[in-house]
Amino acid sequence: MATVAAALQQTGRGIATALRSRWRVLLWVSAAVALFNLILPVAVLSIVRKPPDFITFNPWLRKLPEYLASSEPLARKLSFVTQMALGWVSADNGGEGIEWGFIIDVPTLARVVATSLVFGTYFALWSYRRDMGAACGVAHPAARPAGILGAATSVFGLTTGPCTLAGCGVPVLPVVGLAFTGLQSGTLTLFSTLSRISIMVVLALMALAVVWFGWRAGAAPERAGPLAQRAA
């Protein structure tokens, strides 16, 4: 138990040190991933299906504070809020309904935030470890492959990540599946299942990489700290 506790402390110390030193990397990567997640589905659907006709936020959001302060049971409030739609983008199909709709709800926003922070933390740690090696005059042969692998994993995760949709056959599809929304419902359901599995695998792998980088970064924080400031 003592060994596990020491390893956890070392990992946490390394992650905290790297994020303090590379907070700009964390912010820029997280923001880029979040924008990618929110913009790409709309861009793909606009090109493949039809440009959007309607973009709005949920007008009921202004009543959310009043609802949270009401006498409604807490369980019912949580059930409603955790599934609430925050905004949506949609395109009509000539008066017969919705051609497609991209919905930003609470689960979608939570997934986007979690994905963005995991990728941002990974690249902040990768940048920290790479620069520490350069500052110490020690070459890290794994630095470049780790960066390339992280970039490839990011692209794979973002293009297979699930999107909450309307009018596309199934409620959730991966970004790469948006171009094939005319397929049979069984095929679209398979796309949806693979999308959910793939994003879980990607996030698990990136989280493990964050833990590994954090453990390595926390091995000698006292020696690395001044070098981190010079390399920043």
Secondary structure as the mmCIF struct_conf table of DSSP 4:
data_model
#
loop_
_struct_conf.conf_type_id
_struct_conf.id
_struct_conf.beg_label_comp_id
_struct_conf.beg_label_asym_id
_struct_conf.beg_label_seq_id
_struct_conf.end_label_comp_id
_struct_conf.end_label_asym_id
_struct_conf.end_label_seq_id
HELX_RH_AL_P HELX_RH_AL_P1 ALA A 2 SER A 21
TURN_TY1_P TURN_TY1_P1 ARG A 22 ARG A 22
HELX_RH_AL_P HELX_RH_AL_P2 TRP A 23 VAL A 48
TURN_TY1_P TURN_TY1_P2 ARG A 49 ARG A 49
BEND BEND1 ASP A 53 ASP A 53
STRN STRN1 PHE A 54 PHE A 57
HELX_RH_3T_P HELX_RH_3T_P1 PRO A 59 LYS A 63
HELX_RH_AL_P HELX_RH_AL_P3 LEU A 64 LEU A 68
TURN_TY1_P TURN_TY1_P3 ALA A 69 ALA A 69
BEND BEND2 SER A 70 GLU A 72
HELX_RH_AL_P HELX_RH_AL_P4 LEU A 74 VAL A 81
TURN_TY1_P TURN_TY1_P4 THR A 82 GLN A 83
STRN STRN2 ALA A 85 ASP A 92
BEND BEND3 GLY A 94 GLY A 97
STRN STRN3 ILE A 98 ASP A 105
HELX_RH_AL_P HELX_RH_AL_P5 VAL A 106 ALA A 135
TURN_TY1_P TURN_TY1_P5 CYS A 136 GLY A 137
TURN_TY1_P TURN_TY1_P6 PRO A 141 ALA A 142
HELX_RH_AL_P HELX_RH_AL_P6 ALA A 143 THR A 160
BEND BEND4 GLY A 161 GLY A 161
STRN STRN4 PRO A 162 ALA A 166
BEND BEND5 GLY A 167 PRO A 171
STRN STRN5 VAL A 172 PRO A 174
HELX_RH_3T_P HELX_RH_3T_P2 VAL A 175 PHE A 180
TURN_TY1_P TURN_TY1_P7 THR A 181 GLY A 182
BEND BEND6 LEU A 183 LEU A 183
HELX_RH_AL_P HELX_RH_AL_P7 SER A 185 ALA A 217
TURN_TY1_P TURN_TY1_P8 GLY A 218 ALA A 219
BEND BEND7 ALA A 220 ALA A 220
HELX_RH_AL_P HELX_RH_AL_P8 PRO A 221 ALA A 231
#
